[in-house]
């Protein structure tokens, strides 16, 4: 794994985190129904974690002499609370897979600190996915 390839992959992860921030803010605004306050709060609470991930990635990219992206990936369109939760679940699962792969690549690159931080981010994304799965379990179709 060469440095530029790692920077490119971290920038792809950063674009995903920027997208997640937008997704959560947008979905909080779009939540409806009797559980709207709780669902909106759930979405907004997740913003802080994604923002910390984005800040870490941007800082690491700069530390590696790269330029952090400012362009997020597209946000999955979703109409309705269940569709928004399903889109969030898909994004969190993908983030967990991406960070698992990136941790292996960081280890190959020889950056133990990055490896450990990415493994912590896998834990965060897994926790987010599990919480979303639990919310969807009895959510009406």
Residue, then its C-alpha position, 0 to 999 in steps of 0.5 A: x500500500x503506497x501513501x497516495x493510494x491510502x490517501x485516496x481511500x481515506x478521502x473516499x471514506x471522508x466523502x462517505x462521512x460527509x454524506x452521513x452528516x448530511x443524511x442524518x441532518x436531512x432525515x431528522x428534518x424529514x421524520x414524521x409521525x408519533x415517534x418523530x421527536x425520538x427519531x429526529x433526536x436519534x438521527x441528530x445524535x449520530x451527527x456528532x460521531x460522524x463529524x468526529x470521524x470526518x475530522x479525524x480522516x481530514x486531519x490524517x489525510x493532511x498529515x499524510x500530505x494529502x488534500x481532504x475532499x470537500x465533496x460528499x457522496x450522494x445521500x440516499x433518497x428515502x421517503x418515510x421513517x422506515x425507508x430512512x432507517x433502512x438507508x441509514x442501516x445500509x450506510x452504517x454497514x458499508x462504513x463498517x466494512x470500509x473501515x475494516x478494510x482500511x484498518x488492514x491497509x493501514x496496518x500494511x502501510x505500517x501506521x499502527x495509530x491509524x489502524x487502531x483509530x480505524x478499528x475504533x471507527x469499526x466499533x462505532x459504525x457497528x454500534x450504530x448499525x446494531x441500534x438501527x437494526x433494533x429500531x427496525x425490528x418491530x417498525x411497521x411496514 
